[in-house]
Amino acid sequence: MKNRRKQLFRLSAVVAVVVSIAVTEETLAAFPYRSPLDRRLVSDLLRTPQDKGARAIGLDILLDQPSEPDKDVELRETLRALSSPVVVVSAEMSDGLTELQVAFMASYLDGVRKGIR
């Protein structure tokens, strides 16, 4: 039974690497506003793991309101162009968002490849 258990639970050699990119107070101080987070910065941050061969990217930034139009367009285009799947944080009215925030988020992320397929 012990050998059978070893066969059932033997894992192949897997190297799992998770990298977290944090936005610091020092980074935020370089921008004229804190929220929403500068979309060009987010776009640039997403390209970094993509360029390094990320198999998936998680984005824990709520995209629930517009910011500067040209930067909104840039981030949306980046999200659509990434070949790595992107998991974007989501929230609903039951989480405290308004109907307007939920509608913006749904529209903004429409056509964005999400999740791992």
Phi and psi in radians as a Rosetta constraint file:
Dihedral C 1 N 2 CA 2 C 2 CIRCULARHARMONIC -1.109 0.35
Dihedral N 2 CA 2 C 2 N 3 CIRCULARHARMONIC -0.747 0.35
Dihedral C 2 N 3 CA 3 C 3 CIRCULARHARMONIC -1.122 0.35
Dihedral N 3 CA 3 C 3 N 4 CIRCULARHARMONIC -0.676 0.35
Dihedral C 3 N 4 CA 4 C 4 CIRCULARHARMONIC -1.089 0.35
Dihedral N 4 CA 4 C 4 N 5 CIRCULARHARMONIC -0.725 0.35
Dihedral C 4 N 5 CA 5 C 5 CIRCULARHARMONIC -1.096 0.35
Dihedral N 5 CA 5 C 5 N 6 CIRCULARHARMONIC -0.723 0.35
Dihedral C 5 N 6 CA 6 C 6 CIRCULARHARMONIC -1.078 0.35
Dihedral N 6 CA 6 C 6 N 7 CIRCULARHARMONIC -0.701 0.35
Dihedral C 6 N 7 CA 7 C 7 CIRCULARHARMONIC -1.159 0.35
Dihedral N 7 CA 7 C 7 N 8 CIRCULARHARMONIC -0.703 0.35
Dihedral C 7 N 8 CA 8 C 8 CIRCULARHARMONIC -1.213 0.35
Dihedral N 8 CA 8 C 8 N 9 CIRCULARHARMONIC -0.610 0.35
Dihedral C 8 N 9 CA 9 C 9 CIRCULARHARMONIC -1.929 0.35
Dihedral N 9 CA 9 C 9 N 10 CIRCULARHARMONIC 0.180 0.35
Dihedral C 9 N 10 CA 10 C 10 CIRCULARHARMONIC -1.233 0.35
Dihedral N 10 CA 10 C 10 N 11 CIRCULARHARMONIC 2.272 0.35
Dihedral C 10 N 11 CA 11 C 11 CIRCULARHARMONIC -1.831 0.35
Dihedral N 11 CA 11 C 11 N 12 CIRCULARHARMONIC 2.429 0.35
Dihedral C 11 N 12 CA 12 C 12 CIRCULARHARMONIC -1.235 0.35
Dihedral N 12 CA 12 C 12 N 13 CIRCULARHARMONIC 2.840 0.35
Dihedral C 12 N 13 CA 13 C 13 CIRCULARHARMONIC -1.133 0.35
Dihedral N 13 CA 13 C 13 N 14 CIRCULARHARMONIC 1.997 0.35
Dihedral C 13 N 14 CA 14 C 14 CIRCULARHARMONIC -2.214 0.35
Dihedral N 14 CA 14 C 14 N 15 CIRCULARHARMONIC 2.301 0.35
Dihedral C 14 N 15 CA 15 C 15 CIRCULARHARMONIC -1.898 0.35
Dihedral N 15 CA 15 C 15 N 16 CIRCULARHARMONIC 1.985 0.35
Dihedral C 15 N 16 CA 16 C 16 CIRCULARHARMONIC -1.863 0.35
Dihedral N 16 CA 16 C 16 N 17 CIRCULARHARMONIC 2.135 0.35
Dihedral C 16 N 17 CA 17 C 17 CIRCULARHARMONIC -2.174 0.35
Dihedral N 17 CA 17 C 17 N 18 CIRCULARHARMONIC 2.190 0.35
Dihedral C 17 N 18 CA 18 C 18 CIRCULARHARMONIC -2.057 0.35
Dihedral N 18 CA 18 C 18 N 19 CIRCULARHARMONIC 2.211 0.35
Dihedral C 18 N 19 CA 19 C 19 CIRCULARHARMONIC -2.038 0.35
Dihedral N 19 CA 19 C 19 N 20 CIRCULARHARMONIC 2.306 0.35
Dihedral C 19 N 20 CA 20 C 20 CIRCULARHARMONIC -1.940 0.35
Dihedral N 20 CA 20 C 20 N 21 CIRCULARHARMONIC 2.278 0.35
Dihedral C 20 N 21 CA 21 C 21 CIRCULARHARMONIC -1.891 0.35
Dihedral N 21 CA 21 C 21 N 22 CIRCULARHARMONIC 2.034 0.35
Dihedral C 21 N 22 CA 22 C 22 CIRCULARHARMONIC -1.844 0.35
Dihedral N 22 CA 22 C 22 N 23 CIRCULARHARMONIC 2.521 0.35
Dihedral C 22 N 23 CA 23 C 23 CIRCULARHARMONIC -1.680 0.35
Dihedral N 23 CA 23 C 23 N 24 CIRCULARHARMONIC 2.088 0.35
Dihedral C 23 N 24 CA 24 C 24 CIRCULARHARMONIC -1.630 0.35
Dihedral N 24 CA 24 C 24 N 25 CIRCULARHARMONIC 2.950 0.35
Dihedral C 24 N 25 CA 25 C 25 CIRCULARHARMONIC -1.054 0.35
Dihedral N 25 CA 25 C 25 N 26 CIRCULARHARMONIC -0.640 0.35
Dihedral C 25 N 26 CA 26 C 26 CIRCULARHARMONIC -1.099 0.35
Dihedral N 26 CA 26 C 26 N 27 CIRCULARHARMONIC -0.703 0.35
Dihedral C 26 N 27 CA 27 C 27 CIRCULARHARMONIC -1.129 0.35
Dihedral N 27 CA 27 C 27 N 28 CIRCULARHARMONIC -0.816 0.35
Dihedral C 27 N 28 CA 28 C 28 CIRCULARHARMONIC -1.094 0.35
Dihedral N 28 CA 28 C 28 N 29 CIRCULARHARMONIC -0.553 0.35
Dihedral C 28 N 29 CA 29 C 29 CIRCULARHARMONIC -1.114 0.35
Dihedral N 29 CA 29 C 29 N 30 CIRCULARHARMONIC -0.349 0.35
Dihedral C 29 N 30 CA 30 C 30 CIRCULARHARMONIC -1.392 0.35
Dihedral N 30 CA 30 C 30 N 31 CIRCULARHARMONIC -0.125 0.35
Dihedral C 30 N 31 CA 31 C 31 CIRCULARHARMONIC -1.958 0.35
Dihedral N 31 CA 31 C 31 N 32 CIRCULARHARMONIC 2.660 0.35
Dihedral C 31 N 32 CA 32 C 32 CIRCULARHARMONIC -1.286 0.35
Dihedral N 32 CA 32 C 32 N 33 CIRCULARHARMONIC -0.233 0.35
Dihedral C 32 N 33 CA 33 C 33 CIRCULARHARMONIC -2.542 0.35
Dihedral N 33 CA 33 C 33 N 34 CIRCULARHARMONIC 2.743 0.35
Dihedral C 33 N 34 CA 34 C 34 CIRCULARHARMONIC -1.733 0.35
Dihedral N 34 CA 34 C 34 N 35 CIRCULARHARMONIC -0.533 0.35
Dihedral C 34 N 35 CA 35 C 35 CIRCULARHARMONIC -2.473 0.35
Dihedral N 35 CA 35 C 35 N 36 CIRCULARHARMONIC 2.351 0.35
Dihedral C 35 N 36 CA 36 C 36 CIRCULARHARMONIC -1.190 0.35
Dihedral N 36 CA 36 C 36 N 37 CIRCULARHARMONIC 2.719 0.35
Dihedral C 36 N 37 CA 37 C 37 CIRCULARHARMONIC -1.013 0.35
Dihedral N 37 CA 37 C 37 N 38 CIRCULARHARMONIC 2.408 0.35
Dihedral C 37 N 38 CA 38 C 38 CIRCULARHARMONIC -0.898 0.35
Dihedral N 38 CA 38 C 38 N 39 CIRCULARHARMONIC 2.073 0.35
Dihedral C 38 N 39 CA 39 C 39 CIRCULARHARMONIC -1.192 0.35
Dihedral N 39 CA 39 C 39 N 40 CIRCULARHARMONIC -0.491 0.35
Dihedral C 39 N 40 CA 40 C 40 CIRCULARHARMONIC -1.200 0.35
Dihedral N 40 CA 40 C 40 N 41 CIRCULARHARMONIC -0.687 0.35
Dihedral C 40 N 41 CA 41 C 41 CIRCULARHARMONIC -1.055 0.35
Dihedral N 41 CA 41 C 41 N 42 CIRCULARHARMONIC -0.810 0.35
Dihedral C 41 N 42 CA 42 C 42 CIRCULARHARMONIC -1.067 0.35
Dihedral N 42 CA 42 C 42 N 43 CIRCULARHARMONIC -0.753 0.35
Dihedral C 42 N 43 CA 43 C 43 CIRCULARHARMONIC -1.029 0.35
Dihedral N 43 CA 43 C 43 N 44 CIRCULARHARMONIC -0.807 0.35
Dihedral C 43 N 44 CA 44 C 44 CIRCULARHARMONIC -1.099 0.35
Dihedral N 44 CA 44 C 44 N 45 CIRCULARHARMONIC -0.723 0.35
Dihedral C 44 N 45 CA 45 C 45 CIRCULARHARMONIC -1.119 0.35
Dihedral N 45 CA 45 C 45 N 46 CIRCULARHARMONIC -0.615 0.35
Dihedral C 45 N 46 CA 46 C 46 CIRCULARHARMONIC -1.230 0.35
Dihedral N 46 CA 46 C 46 N 47 CIRCULARHARMONIC -0.566 0.35
Dihedral C 46 N 47 CA 47 C 47 CIRCULARHARMONIC -1.219 0.35
Dihedral N 47 CA 47 C 47 N 48 CIRCULARHARMONIC -0.504 0.35
Dihedral C 47 N 48 CA 48 C 48 CIRCULARHARMONIC -1.054 0.35
Dihedral N 48 CA 48 C 48 N 49 CIRCULARHARMONIC -0.981 0.35
Dihedral C 48 N 49 CA 49 C 49 CIRCULARHARMONIC -1.144 0.35
Dihedral N 49 CA 49 C 49 N 50 CIRCULARHARMONIC -0.579 0.35
Dihedral C 49 N 50 CA 50 C 50 CIRCULARHARMONIC -1.013 0.35
Dihedral N 50 CA 50 C 50 N 51 CIRCULARHARMONIC -0.835 0.35
Dihedral C 50 N 51 CA 51 C 51 CIRCULARHARMONIC -1.163 0.35
Dihedral N 51 CA 51 C 51 N 52 CIRCULARHARMONIC -0.397 0.35
Dihedral C 51 N 52 CA 52 C 52 CIRCULARHARMONIC -1.606 0.35
Dihedral N 52 CA 52 C 52 N 53 CIRCULARHARMONIC 0.067 0.35
Dihedral C 52 N 53 CA 53 C 53 CIRCULARHARMONIC 1.574 0.35
Dihedral N 53 CA 53 C 53 N 54 CIRCULARHARMONIC 0.447 0.35
Dihedral C 53 N 54 CA 54 C 54 CIRCULARHARMONIC -0.998 0.35
Dihedral N 54 CA 54 C 54 N 55 CIRCULARHARMONIC 2.393 0.35
Dihedral C 54 N 55 CA 55 C 55 CIRCULARHARMONIC -1.466 0.35
Dihedral N 55 CA 55 C 55 N 56 CIRCULARHARMONIC -0.345 0.35
Dihedral C 55 N 56 CA 56 C 56 CIRCULARHARMONIC -2.824 0.35
Dihedral N 56 CA 56 C 56 N 57 CIRCULARHARMONIC 2.697 0.35
Dihedral C 56 N 57 CA 57 C 57 CIRCULARHARMONIC -2.302 0.35
Dihedral N 57 CA 57 C 57 N 58 CIRCULARHARMONIC 2.293 0.35
Dihedral C 57 N 58 CA 58 C 58 CIRCULARHARMONIC -1.827 0.35
Dihedral N 58 CA 58 C 58 N 59 CIRCULARHARMONIC 2.359 0.35
Dihedral C 58 N 59 CA 59 C 59 CIRCULARHARMONIC -2.100 0.35
Dihedral N 59 CA 59 C 59 N 60 CIRCULARHARMONIC 1.860 0.35
Dihedral C 59 N 60 CA 60 C 60 CIRCULARHARMONIC -1.745 0.35
Dihedral N 60 CA 60 C 60 N 61 CIRCULARHARMONIC 0.973 0.35
Dihedral C 60 N 61 CA 61 C 61 CIRCULARHARMONIC -2.318 0.35
Dihedral N 61 CA 61 C 61 N 62 CIRCULARHARMONIC 2.162 0.35
Dihedral C 61 N 62 CA 62 C 62 CIRCULARHARMONIC -1.321 0.35
Dihedral N 62 CA 62 C 62 N 63 CIRCULARHARMONIC 2.094 0.35
Dihedral C 62 N 63 CA 63 C 63 CIRCULARHARMONIC -1.767 0.35
Dihedral N 63 CA 63 C 63 N 64 CIRCULARHARMONIC 1.236 0.35
Dihedral C 63 N 64 CA 64 C 64 CIRCULARHARMONIC -1.939 0.35
Dihedral N 64 CA 64 C 64 N 65 CIRCULARHARMONIC 0.077 0.35
Dihedral C 64 N 65 CA 65 C 65 CIRCULARHARMONIC -2.713 0.35
Dihedral N 65 CA 65 C 65 N 66 CIRCULARHARMONIC 2.690 0.35
Dihedral C 65 N 66 CA 66 C 66 CIRCULARHARMONIC -1.263 0.35
Dihedral N 66 CA 66 C 66 N 67 CIRCULARHARMONIC 2.757 0.35
Dihedral C 66 N 67 CA 67 C 67 CIRCULARHARMONIC -2.196 0.35
Dihedral N 67 CA 67 C 67 N 68 CIRCULARHARMONIC -2.265 0.35
Dihedral C 67 N 68 CA 68 C 68 CIRCULARHARMONIC -1.377 0.35
Dihedral N 68 CA 68 C 68 N 69 CIRCULARHARMONIC 2.205 0.35
Dihedral C 68 N 69 CA 69 C 69 CIRCULARHARMONIC -0.897 0.35
Dihedral N 69 CA 69 C 69 N 70 CIRCULARHARMONIC -0.786 0.35
Dihedral C 69 N 70 CA 70 C 70 CIRCULARHARMONIC -1.163 0.35
Dihedral N 70 CA 70 C 70 N 71 CIRCULARHARMONIC -0.605 0.35
Dihedral C 70 N 71 CA 71 C 71 CIRCULARHARMONIC -1.301 0.35
Dihedral N 71 CA 71 C 71 N 72 CIRCULARHARMONIC -0.605 0.35
Dihedral C 71 N 72 CA 72 C 72 CIRCULARHARMONIC -1.073 0.35
Dihedral N 72 CA 72 C 72 N 73 CIRCULARHARMONIC -0.776 0.35
Dihedral C 72 N 73 CA 73 C 73 CIRCULARHARMONIC -1.090 0.35
Dihedral N 73 CA 73 C 73 N 74 CIRCULARHARMONIC -0.779 0.35
Dihedral C 73 N 74 CA 74 C 74 CIRCULARHARMONIC -1.044 0.35
Dihedral N 74 CA 74 C 74 N 75 CIRCULARHARMONIC -0.798 0.35
Dihedral C 74 N 75 CA 75 C 75 CIRCULARHARMONIC -1.154 0.35
Dihedral N 75 CA 75 C 75 N 76 CIRCULARHARMONIC -0.745 0.35
Dihedral C 75 N 76 CA 76 C 76 CIRCULARHARMONIC -1.070 0.35
Dihedral N 76 CA 76 C 76 N 77 CIRCULARHARMONIC -0.728 0.35
Dihedral C 76 N 77 CA 77 C 77 CIRCULARHARMONIC -1.139 0.35
Dihedral N 77 CA 77 C 77 N 78 CIRCULARHARMONIC -0.683 0.35
Dihedral C 77 N 78 CA 78 C 78 CIRCULARHARMONIC -1.100 0.35
Dihedral N 78 CA 78 C 78 N 79 CIRCULARHARMONIC -0.812 0.35
Dihedral C 78 N 79 CA 79 C 79 CIRCULARHARMONIC -1.029 0.35
Dihedral N 79 CA 79 C 79 N 80 CIRCULARHARMONIC -0.676 0.35
Dihedral C 79 N 80 CA 80 C 80 CIRCULARHARMONIC -1.285 0.35
Dihedral N 80 CA 80 C 80 N 81 CIRCULARHARMONIC -0.501 0.35
Dihedral C 80 N 81 CA 81 C 81 CIRCULARHARMONIC -1.544 0.35
Dihedral N 81 CA 81 C 81 N 82 CIRCULARHARMONIC -0.330 0.35
Dihedral C 81 N 82 CA 82 C 82 CIRCULARHARMONIC -1.078 0.35
Dihedral N 82 CA 82 C 82 N 83 CIRCULARHARMONIC 2.356 0.35
Dihedral C 82 N 83 CA 83 C 83 CIRCULARHARMONIC -1.480 0.35
Dihedral N 83 CA 83 C 83 N 84 CIRCULARHARMONIC -0.419 0.35
Dihedral C 83 N 84 CA 84 C 84 CIRCULARHARMONIC -1.319 0.35
Dihedral N 84 CA 84 C 84 N 85 CIRCULARHARMONIC 2.396 0.35
Dihedral C 84 N 85 CA 85 C 85 CIRCULARHARMONIC -1.109 0.35
Dihedral N 85 CA 85 C 85 N 86 CIRCULARHARMONIC 2.536 0.35
Dihedral C 85 N 86 CA 86 C 86 CIRCULARHARMONIC -2.060 0.35
Dihedral N 86 CA 86 C 86 N 87 CIRCULARHARMONIC 2.267 0.35
Dihedral C 86 N 87 CA 87 C 87 CIRCULARHARMONIC -1.831 0.35
Dihedral N 87 CA 87 C 87 N 88 CIRCULARHARMONIC 1.977 0.35
Dihedral C 87 N 88 CA 88 C 88 CIRCULARHARMONIC -1.803 0.35
Dihedral N 88 CA 88 C 88 N 89 CIRCULARHARMONIC 2.346 0.35
Dihedral C 88 N 89 CA 89 C 89 CIRCULARHARMONIC -1.035 0.35
Dihedral N 89 CA 89 C 89 N 90 CIRCULARHARMONIC 2.593 0.35
Dihedral C 89 N 90 CA 90 C 90 CIRCULARHARMONIC -2.397 0.35
Dihedral N 90 CA 90 C 90 N 91 CIRCULARHARMONIC 2.770 0.35
Dihedral C 90 N 91 CA 91 C 91 CIRCULARHARMONIC -2.658 0.35
Dihedral N 91 CA 91 C 91 N 92 CIRCULARHARMONIC 2.834 0.35
Dihedral C 91 N 92 CA 92 C 92 CIRCULARHARMONIC -2.256 0.35
Dihedral N 92 CA 92 C 92 N 93 CIRCULARHARMONIC 3.123 0.35
Dihedral C 92 N 93 CA 93 C 93 CIRCULARHARMONIC -1.065 0.35
Dihedral N 93 CA 93 C 93 N 94 CIRCULARHARMONIC -0.589 0.35
Dihedral C 93 N 94 CA 94 C 94 CIRCULARHARMONIC -1.151 0.35
Dihedral N 94 CA 94 C 94 N 95 CIRCULARHARMONIC -0.282 0.35
Dihedral C 94 N 95 CA 95 C 95 CIRCULARHARMONIC -1.596 0.35
Dihedral N 95 CA 95 C 95 N 96 CIRCULARHARMONIC -0.019 0.35
Dihedral C 95 N 96 CA 96 C 96 CIRCULARHARMONIC 1.866 0.35
Dihedral N 96 CA 96 C 96 N 97 CIRCULARHARMONIC 0.053 0.35
Dihedral C 96 N 97 CA 97 C 97 CIRCULARHARMONIC -1.411 0.35
Dihedral N 97 CA 97 C 97 N 98 CIRCULARHARMONIC 2.724 0.35
Dihedral C 97 N 98 CA 98 C 98 CIRCULARHARMONIC -1.472 0.35
Dihedral N 98 CA 98 C 98 N 99 CIRCULARHARMONIC 2.903 0.35
Dihedral C 98 N 99 CA 99 C 99 CIRCULARHARMONIC -1.051 0.35
Dihedral N 99 CA 99 C 99 N 100 CIRCULARHARMONIC -0.656 0.35
Dihedral C 99 N 100 CA 100 C 100 CIRCULARHARMONIC -1.122 0.35
Dihedral N 100 CA 100 C 100 N 101 CIRCULARHARMONIC -0.722 0.35
Dihedral C 100 N 101 CA 101 C 101 CIRCULARHARMONIC -1.126 0.35
Dihedral N 101 CA 101 C 101 N 102 CIRCULARHARMONIC -0.774 0.35
Dihedral C 101 N 102 CA 102 C 102 CIRCULARHARMONIC -1.097 0.35
Dihedral N 102 CA 102 C 102 N 103 CIRCULARHARMONIC -0.740 0.35
Dihedral C 102 N 103 CA 103 C 103 CIRCULARHARMONIC -1.143 0.35
Dihedral N 103 CA 103 C 103 N 104 CIRCULARHARMONIC -0.736 0.35
Dihedral C 103 N 104 CA 104 C 104 CIRCULARHARMONIC -1.081 0.35
Dihedral N 104 CA 104 C 104 N 105 CIRCULARHARMONIC -0.806 0.35
Dihedral C 104 N 105 CA 105 C 105 CIRCULARHARMONIC -1.071 0.35
Dihedral N 105 CA 105 C 105 N 106 CIRCULARHARMONIC -0.764 0.35
Dihedral C 105 N 106 CA 106 C 106 CIRCULARHARMONIC -1.095 0.35
Dihedral N 106 CA 106 C 106 N 107 CIRCULARHARMONIC -0.750 0.35
Dihedral C 106 N 107 CA 107 C 107 CIRCULARHARMONIC -1.206 0.35
Dihedral N 107 CA 107 C 107 N 108 CIRCULARHARMONIC -0.752 0.35
Dihedral C 107 N 108 CA 108 C 108 CIRCULARHARMONIC -1.129 0.35
Dihedral N 108 CA 108 C 108 N 109 CIRCULARHARMONIC -0.652 0.35
Dihedral C 108 N 109 CA 109 C 109 CIRCULARHARMONIC -1.616 0.35
Dihedral N 109 CA 109 C 109 N 110 CIRCULARHARMONIC 0.029 0.35
Dihedral C 109 N 110 CA 110 C 110 CIRCULARHARMONIC -1.071 0.35
Dihedral N 110 CA 110 C 110 N 111 CIRCULARHARMONIC 2.248 0.35
Dihedral C 110 N 111 CA 111 C 111 CIRCULARHARMONIC 1.500 0.35
Dihedral N 111 CA 111 C 111 N 112 CIRCULARHARMONIC -0.049 0.35
Dihedral C 111 N 112 CA 112 C 112 CIRCULARHARMONIC -1.495 0.35
Dihedral N 112 CA 112 C 112 N 113 CIRCULARHARMONIC 2.237 0.35
Dihedral C 112 N 113 CA 113 C 113 CIRCULARHARMONIC -1.164 0.35
Dihedral N 113 CA 113 C 113 N 114 CIRCULARHARMONIC 2.135 0.35
Dihedral C 113 N 114 CA 114 C 114 CIRCULARHARMONIC -2.201 0.35
Dihedral N 114 CA 114 C 114 N 115 CIRCULARHARMONIC 2.566 0.35
Dihedral C 114 N 115 CA 115 C 115 CIRCULARHARMONIC 1.403 0.35
Dihedral N 115 CA 115 C 115 N 116 CIRCULARHARMONIC 3.099 0.35
Dihedral C 115 N 116 CA 116 C 116 CIRCULARHARMONIC -1.819 0.35
Dihedral N 116 CA 116 C 116 N 117 CIRCULARHARMONIC 2.155 0.35
